[in-house]
Amino acid sequence: MSERNVKLKLAYDGTEFYGWQLQPSHRTVQGLVQGRLREMLGEPVELAGAGRTDAGVHASGQVASFRTESQIPMEAFTKGLNAILPPDVRVLSGEEVPPEFHAQKSALGKAYRYQIFVGEVCPPFQYRYVHHEARPLDAEAMRKGAALLEGEHDFSAFQSTGSDVKTSVRTIHKAEILEAKGLLEFRIEGSGFLRHMVRTAVGTLLEVGRGANPPEWVQEILEGRSRAAAGPTAPAKGLFLVRVDYPPEAGGKA
Protein backbone atom coordinates (compact mmCIF):
# COMPACT_ATOMS: atom_id res chain seq x y z
CA MET A 1 0.00 0.00 0.00
CA SER A 2 1.49 3.35 -1.06
CA GLU A 3 2.13 6.09 1.47
CA ARG A 4 0.35 9.42 1.00
CA ASN A 5 1.60 12.88 1.92
CA VAL A 6 -1.26 15.05 3.15
CA LYS A 7 -1.40 18.84 3.48
CA LEU A 8 -3.97 20.43 5.79
CA LYS A 9 -5.03 24.05 6.09
CA LEU A 10 -6.06 24.82 9.67
CA ALA A 11 -7.75 27.62 11.57
CA TYR A 12 -7.80 27.93 15.33
CA ASP A 13 -8.63 30.22 18.20
CA GLY A 14 -5.39 30.25 20.16
CA THR A 15 -6.91 31.52 23.42
CA GLU A 16 -7.05 28.16 25.17
CA PHE A 17 -3.88 26.74 23.62
CA TYR A 18 -0.32 26.84 24.85
CA GLY A 19 0.82 27.54 21.32
CA TRP A 20 1.29 25.23 18.34
CA GLN A 21 4.26 23.09 19.34
CA LEU A 22 3.74 19.79 21.10
CA GLN A 23 4.32 19.97 24.86
CA PRO A 24 3.48 16.94 27.02
CA SER A 25 1.90 18.82 29.92
CA HIS A 26 0.02 21.48 27.96
CA ARG A 27 -2.84 21.72 25.47
CA THR A 28 -1.26 22.59 22.12
CA VAL A 29 -2.65 22.65 18.59
CA GLN A 30 -0.06 20.22 17.24
CA GLY A 31 -0.62 17.83 20.10
CA LEU A 32 -4.39 17.91 19.75
CA VAL A 33 -4.58 17.51 15.96
CA GLN A 34 -1.86 14.85 15.91
CA GLY A 35 -3.66 12.90 18.61
CA ARG A 36 -7.00 13.05 16.78
CA LEU A 37 -5.30 11.91 13.55
CA ARG A 38 -3.82 8.89 15.29
CA GLU A 39 -7.24 8.12 16.77
CA MET A 40 -8.97 8.34 13.39
CA LEU A 41 -6.35 6.55 11.28
CA GLY A 42 -5.28 3.94 13.79
CA GLU A 43 -1.60 4.48 13.02
CA PRO A 44 1.30 6.63 14.28
CA VAL A 45 1.26 10.17 12.82
CA GLU A 46 3.93 12.86 12.96
CA LEU A 47 2.36 16.24 12.19
CA ALA A 48 4.58 19.09 10.95
CA GLY A 49 3.39 22.69 11.09
CA ALA A 50 4.44 25.65 8.96
CA GLY A 51 4.88 27.95 11.95
CA ARG A 52 5.17 27.59 15.72
CA THR A 53 2.58 30.11 16.89
CA ASP A 54 2.96 31.13 20.52
CA ALA A 55 0.46 30.69 23.33
CA GLY A 56 -2.61 32.81 22.66
CA VAL A 57 -1.81 33.45 18.98
CA HIS A 58 -4.54 32.58 16.47
CA ALA A 59 -4.42 31.25 12.91
CA SER A 60 -6.75 31.47 9.94
CA GLY A 61 -4.23 29.93 7.54
CA GLN A 62 -1.87 27.57 9.36
CA VAL A 63 -0.56 24.68 7.25
CA ALA A 64 0.41 21.23 8.47
CA SER A 65 1.51 18.05 6.75
CA PHE A 66 1.88 14.37 7.60
CA ARG A 67 2.32 10.98 5.94
CA THR A 68 -0.18 8.15 6.13
CA GLU A 69 -0.94 4.76 4.59
CA SER A 70 -4.68 5.39 4.92
CA GLN A 71 -6.65 5.51 1.67
CA ILE A 72 -9.62 7.39 3.14
CA PRO A 73 -10.97 9.83 0.48
CA MET A 74 -9.80 13.36 1.21
CA GLU A 75 -13.30 14.84 1.61
CA ALA A 76 -14.29 12.15 4.10
CA PHE A 77 -10.93 12.57 5.77
CA THR A 78 -11.37 16.32 6.48
CA LYS A 79 -15.01 15.93 7.55
CA GLY A 80 -14.10 13.07 9.84
CA LEU A 81 -11.31 15.02 11.47
CA ASN A 82 -13.54 18.04 12.09
CA ALA A 83 -16.12 15.74 13.66
CA ILE A 84 -13.69 14.72 16.41
CA LEU A 85 -11.86 18.04 16.90
CA PRO A 86 -13.11 20.63 19.42
CA PRO A 87 -14.77 23.75 17.94
CA ASP A 88 -11.74 25.99 18.49
CA VAL A 89 -9.81 24.10 15.78
CA ARG A 90 -11.09 23.52 12.23
CA VAL A 91 -9.67 21.81 9.18
CA LEU A 92 -10.44 24.20 6.33
CA SER A 93 -9.14 21.98 3.55
CA GLY A 94 -6.98 18.97 2.83
CA GLU A 95 -5.16 17.70 -0.22
CA GLU A 96 -2.66 15.08 -1.24
CA VAL A 97 0.71 16.62 -2.15
CA PRO A 98 3.98 15.38 -3.67
CA PRO A 99 6.19 13.22 -1.41
CA GLU A 100 8.82 15.95 -1.02
CA PHE A 101 6.37 18.50 0.41
CA HIS A 102 6.91 19.55 4.04
CA ALA A 103 4.73 22.19 5.71
CA GLN A 104 7.69 24.01 7.25
CA LYS A 105 10.65 23.24 5.01
CA SER A 106 8.78 23.90 1.73
CA ALA A 107 7.41 27.29 2.83
CA LEU A 108 8.63 30.40 0.98
CA GLY A 109 7.07 32.94 3.32
CA LYS A 110 4.25 33.83 5.67
CA ALA A 111 1.72 36.59 6.24
CA TYR A 112 0.47 37.81 9.61
CA ARG A 113 -2.20 40.23 10.79
CA TYR A 114 -2.28 42.05 14.14
CA GLN A 115 -5.54 43.66 15.26
CA ILE A 116 -5.74 46.73 17.50
CA PHE A 117 -9.08 48.03 18.76
CA VAL A 118 -8.95 51.80 19.29
CA GLY A 119 -11.69 53.18 21.51
CA GLU A 120 -12.65 53.73 25.12
CA VAL A 121 -14.70 50.53 25.42
CA CYS A 122 -13.68 47.30 23.69
CA PRO A 123 -16.72 45.18 22.71
CA PRO A 124 -16.81 41.90 24.66
CA PHE A 125 -17.09 39.85 21.47
CA GLN A 126 -13.79 41.26 20.21
CA TYR A 127 -11.54 41.31 23.26
CA ARG A 128 -10.15 37.81 22.68
CA TYR A 129 -8.83 38.81 19.24
CA VAL A 130 -7.54 42.37 19.62
CA HIS A 131 -5.15 44.49 21.61
CA HIS A 132 -7.15 47.33 23.18
CA GLU A 133 -5.91 50.93 23.02
CA ALA A 134 -8.31 53.29 24.80
CA ARG A 135 -6.68 56.49 23.49
CA PRO A 136 -6.39 57.54 19.82
CA LEU A 137 -3.31 56.48 17.87
CA ASP A 138 -1.56 58.36 15.07
CA ALA A 139 -2.18 55.85 12.29
CA GLU A 140 -0.26 57.86 9.70
CA ALA A 141 2.87 57.93 11.87
CA MET A 142 2.53 54.17 12.42
CA ARG A 143 2.13 53.70 8.68
CA LYS A 144 5.40 55.55 8.03
CA GLY A 145 7.16 53.52 10.71
CA ALA A 146 5.84 50.23 9.33
CA ALA A 147 7.14 51.06 5.84
CA LEU A 148 10.68 51.20 7.24
CA LEU A 149 10.45 47.50 8.08
CA GLU A 150 10.15 46.57 4.41
CA GLY A 151 13.17 45.13 2.61
CA GLU A 152 16.05 42.98 3.82
CA HIS A 153 17.25 43.86 7.32
CA ASP A 154 18.93 42.38 10.34
CA PHE A 155 15.98 42.10 12.76
CA SER A 156 18.08 41.32 15.85
CA ALA A 157 16.31 44.10 17.77
CA PHE A 158 12.92 42.56 17.06
CA GLN A 159 13.53 39.00 18.24
CA SER A 160 13.11 37.64 21.74
CA THR A 161 16.26 37.55 23.82
CA GLY A 162 18.06 34.22 23.86
CA SER A 163 16.84 33.17 20.41
CA ASP A 164 19.02 30.53 18.77
CA VAL A 165 19.00 31.15 15.00
CA LYS A 166 21.75 31.03 12.40
CA THR A 167 20.92 34.50 11.12
CA SER A 168 18.52 37.25 12.12
CA VAL A 169 18.40 38.68 8.60
CA ARG A 170 14.92 38.50 7.08
CA THR A 171 13.19 40.00 4.05
CA ILE A 172 9.88 41.78 4.55
CA HIS A 173 7.85 42.16 1.36
CA LYS A 174 5.05 44.27 2.82
CA ALA A 175 4.36 46.01 6.14
CA GLU A 176 1.34 48.27 6.35
CA ILE A 177 -1.25 49.78 8.67
CA LEU A 178 -4.90 49.65 7.61
CA GLU A 179 -7.94 51.22 9.28
CA ALA A 180 -11.42 49.67 9.34
CA LYS A 181 -14.40 50.01 11.72
CA GLY A 182 -12.53 51.04 14.84
CA LEU A 183 -9.68 48.62 14.18
CA LEU A 184 -6.12 49.28 13.18
CA GLU A 185 -4.63 46.30 11.39
CA PHE A 186 -0.92 45.75 11.04
CA ARG A 187 -0.31 43.43 8.09
CA ILE A 188 3.11 42.04 7.38
CA GLU A 189 4.40 39.55 4.80
CA GLY A 190 7.90 38.19 4.55
CA SER A 191 10.27 35.34 3.78
CA GLY A 192 10.42 34.36 7.42
CA PHE A 193 10.04 35.65 10.96
CA LEU A 194 12.00 35.46 14.19
CA ARG A 195 10.44 34.55 17.53
CA HIS A 196 8.24 37.43 18.73
CA MET A 197 9.33 39.53 15.72
CA VAL A 198 5.83 40.57 14.66
CA ARG A 199 4.65 41.31 18.20
CA THR A 200 7.78 43.36 18.90
CA ALA A 201 7.23 45.29 15.68
CA VAL A 202 3.68 46.02 16.84
CA GLY A 203 4.86 47.10 20.28
CA THR A 204 7.34 49.44 18.62
CA LEU A 205 4.74 50.90 16.25
CA LEU A 206 2.37 51.45 19.16
CA GLU A 207 5.02 53.65 20.78
CA VAL A 208 5.11 55.63 17.53
CA GLY A 209 1.32 55.82 17.40
CA ARG A 210 1.16 57.14 20.95
CA GLY A 211 3.62 59.90 20.05
CA ALA A 212 6.42 58.65 22.30
CA ASN A 213 8.80 58.36 19.32
CA PRO A 214 8.82 59.49 15.67
CA PRO A 215 8.48 57.02 12.78
CA GLU A 216 12.24 57.31 12.08
CA TRP A 217 12.85 55.59 15.41
CA VAL A 218 12.09 52.28 13.69
CA GLN A 219 15.10 52.76 11.41
CA GLU A 220 17.31 53.59 14.39
CA ILE A 221 16.23 50.38 16.11
CA LEU A 222 17.00 48.29 13.03
CA GLU A 223 20.46 49.81 12.73
CA GLY A 224 21.20 49.50 16.46
CA ARG A 225 20.27 45.78 16.57
CA SER A 226 19.52 45.92 20.31
CA ARG A 227 16.34 44.34 21.66
CA ALA A 228 16.43 46.72 24.61
CA ALA A 229 15.99 49.68 22.26
CA ALA A 230 12.76 48.43 20.65
CA GLY A 231 9.25 48.62 22.02
CA PRO A 232 7.65 45.99 24.27
CA THR A 233 6.28 42.72 22.93
CA ALA A 234 2.59 43.28 22.13
CA PRO A 235 0.06 40.81 23.61
CA ALA A 236 -0.40 37.53 21.75
CA LYS A 237 -4.18 37.69 21.39
CA GLY A 238 -4.17 40.27 18.59
CA LEU A 239 -1.95 38.19 16.29
CA PHE A 240 -3.11 35.89 13.48
CA LEU A 241 -1.12 33.71 11.10
CA VAL A 242 -3.17 34.28 7.95
CA ARG A 243 -1.23 32.67 5.12
CA VAL A 244 1.73 30.46 4.24
CA ASP A 245 3.25 30.69 0.76
CA TYR A 246 4.62 27.73 -1.20
CA PRO A 247 6.01 27.15 -4.72
CA PRO A 248 3.28 26.52 -7.35
CA GLU A 249 4.14 22.82 -7.48
CA ALA A 250 3.50 22.62 -3.73
CA GLY A 251 0.13 24.32 -3.80
CA GLY A 252 1.12 28.00 -3.98
CA LYS A 253 -0.51 30.22 -1.38
CA ALA A 254 -2.40 28.37 1.35
N, C-alpha and C positions, 0 to 999 in steps of 0.2 A: 504494500500500500504506500503510495507516494506521500511525502510530507508537504504540507501547504504552509505558506508564509502569509499571515493575515495582518492587515493594517486596519486599525480602528480609529475613528474620530470620536473623541469624548468631550462631554461638557460636565462640569460639576460646580457645585456651590462649596467653596473651600472652608466655610465657617466652622464646620464640625470635624474638619480633618487636620491632622498634624502634618500637612504637606503631602506631596506626591510620593516620595521615596519610602520604600518598605522599612518599617521599624517595628520590631517584635512586640513592644509594649504599647504601641500607639495605633490609633485608627488612621490609616493612610489610604490614599486613592489607589496606589499601586497594589498595596496589600489586599485591599478589598476586591478589586477587579480580578486580580490574579487568583485569589481564593475562589471567587465565583466561577471563573473559567475552569479551574480544576474540578470543581463540583459538577459542572455541566458536562464537561468532556470526559471525565473519568480518567484523566492522565495528567502527568506533571506538566506544568506550564511556567515558562519564564517570560514575564511581560516586561518589555522595554518601553520607556516613555521618552518623548522628544525633549521634555524639559522638566527639571525637578522644582516644581512650584513649592514655595514655602508654606508653612502653616497659615491658614486664613486666606490664601490667594486663590482666586477662582479661575476657571477656564471655560471658554466657549469653543475652543478649537485645539485642545490637546490631542496629540497623536501617539498611539502606542502600537506595538507590533509584537507578534509571537508566532511560534511554529507549532503546528499540530498535525496529527495523522487523521483527525476526524474529517469525514466527508459530508458533514451536515451542510445543507445549502446555506449560502450566506445570508439570505433574508431570514430564514428560520433561526439562524445562528444569532443575529443581532436582536431579533424579537425575544428569543429565549433568554439571552443575557439580560436584557432590560427587565424581563419578568422576575428575575431573582436578585436584581440590584436594588438598593434603597433609592428613594426618589431624588436624593441629592446628587446622584450620578446617573448620567444617561449615555448610552451609545447612540451617537447620531448617525453613523454609517459604518459599514465594514466592507472590505474588498480584499480579494486575493491579489498579492503583489509578487514581483519576481523574487527569487530566492535570496538575492544579494541585498534586498531592502532591509534597512534597520531604522527604526523610528528616530533614534538620536544621531547615529553616525551618517545617515543619508541626508540629514537636514541641511539646507543651504542658509536658512535664516528664520527669524521669528518676528511676530508682531504682537505688541502689548498695548493695552489701553488702561489708563488710570483715571478713575472718576472722582471728581471733587464737587460736593454740593456746597454752593455758596448761598447763604441765607441764615437768618436768625434761628429758624426752627427747621430741623431736618425731618422730613416725613418719616414715620415709623416703618413704612414699607420700603424705604431706601437705605436705611442706616447700615444694613449689613453689607452693602455694596459700594459705599462711598466714604471718602474722608470728608468730614464736615468742617467748613470754615464759616464762622458766623459773620465775620466782617468782609466787606468787599475786597476783591483782589484786582490788581492791575493786570488784566489779561493781555494787553498789548505788550507790556514789559516782559511778561512770562513768555509770550510768543517769540520775542526777540532773543531771549535767553535760550529757549529751546532750540532755535535755529543754529546756535553756536555748537550744539552737540553733533550736528550732522557732519559726515565725513569720517575719515580714519583718524583716530586719536588713541592715545594711551589713557585709558579710563581708570588708572590706579586710584584716583581720588574718589571714585564712585563705587568701589567694591568694598565689601565688608572686610574688616581687619582680620588678618590671619588666613586669607584665602590662599589656596595652593593651586595656582594655575601657571602654565608655561609662559604665557604672555598676557598682559592686560590690554593689549592693542585690539580694538574692535572697530568695525565700520558700521556707522549708522546711516541708513539710506534716507530716513525721514524722521523728523521730530517736530511735532506741531501741537498747538493748543487750539481747541475748538470750543465754541460756546453753543449750548442748546438747552433750553428750558430749565434754567437755574443751575445747570451743570457745566463745569469746565472739564473737558476731556483732554488728557495728555496722551497722544498717540505716538508711538515710536516703533520703527521697524529697523532691523539690522541683521548683520551676518551672525551675530552671537552676542550673548550678554553675560556679564559677570554676576556673581552672587550679590544680591541687593542693589544692583546697578540701576535698575529702573526706579525703584523706590527712593534711592538716594538722589537721583536726578529730580524726582518730584519734590522731595524735601528741599532741595536747593532752589528749584523754581518757585516754591511757595515763599521762600525768603525774599525772592525778587518781587513776587506779586504783592507781598505785604509792605514793600518799600524799604526793607532793611538793607538791601543791596541793589545796585544797578544791574541791568542785563549783562554787561561786560564782565561782571564777577564770575560768570560761568566759564569764560575763557581763561581767566586767571587761575581758577581751580584746576582746569585741565592741564595748564602749563605747570602748575606747582606740584601736581601728582601726590598731594597729601590728603588722606581721608579726613583728617582733623579740620581741614579748611572748608570742606563742603558742608552742605546743610544736613539736617538729621534724616534718618531713614523714615520715610512716610509709612503710615500704618498699612498692613498687608491687605485689609479688606477692600480697598479701592482698586486693587490690581487684578486684571484679567489677562490671561494668555489667550489671544484671539485667533492666531493663525501660525501655522508652521509651513515653511516653503520647501519644496523638493524639486529635483530635476523633473522634466516632463515625463521621462520614462518611469519615474517613481510616483507618479500621480500629481505632480505639480503642486499648486497651493492646496492645503488641506485645512 
